[in-house]
Amino acid sequence: MLVAADGTLTRPADWTTRGWHLVPEGKHILQAIGTEPTAWLKRMFDAKAKLTINQK
C-alpha cells in the first residue's frame, strides 16, 4: 500500500504483490504480511483512513 505524505492510502493493483517497488519521493510503503494484518490494512483502505507515520 502506498501512503502519501498526507497519510492517504493508495491501493496496490494486486494485494499479493510484495517488495521491489519504487517509492516516490515524500511517500512511504506499508506492507502487511499474514491474513489478519492484510485484512486490517484492507479495512483501513475501505474506510478511507489516513495514517500518521512517525519516523525516528
C-alpha positions in Angstrom: 0.0 0.0 0.0 1.4 3.4 -0.9 1.0 6.0 1.8 1.1 9.6 0.6 2.6 12.5 2.6 -0.9 13.4 3.9 -1.5 9.8 5.1 -3.9 8.9 2.2 -3.7 5.2 1.3 -3.4 4.1 -2.4 -4.5 0.5 -3.1 -2.0 -1.7 -4.9 -3.0 -3.2 -8.2 -2.5 -6.7 -6.6 -2.9 -7.3 -2.9 -0.4 -10.2 -3.1 2.5 -8.2 -4.7 5.4 -7.7 -2.3 8.7 -5.9 -2.5 10.8 -4.3 -5.2 8.6 -1.2 -5.8 10.0 2.2 -6.4 8.8 4.6 -3.7 8.0 8.1 -5.0 9.7 11.0 -3.0 7.7 12.0 0.0 5.7 8.8 0.2 6.1 5.5 2.1 5.2 1.9 1.5 3.2 0.0 4.1 3.3 -3.8 3.8 1.1 -6.3 5.7 2.2 -9.9 5.9 -0.3 -12.6 7.0 -4.0 -12.9 6.9 -5.0 -10.7 9.9 -2.6 -7.8 9.1 -3.7 -7.8 5.4 -7.3 -7.8 6.4 -6.7 -4.8 8.8 -4.9 -2.9 6.0 -7.8 -3.6 3.6 -10.3 -2.4 6.2 -8.3 0.8 6.7 -8.3 1.4 2.9 -12.0 0.7 2.6 -12.7 3.2 5.5 -10.6 5.8 3.7 -8.4 6.0 6.8 -5.4 8.4 6.9 -2.4 7.1 8.6 0.2 9.1 10.6 3.8 7.9 10.2 6.3 8.8 12.9 9.9 8.2 11.9 12.7 8.0 14.4 
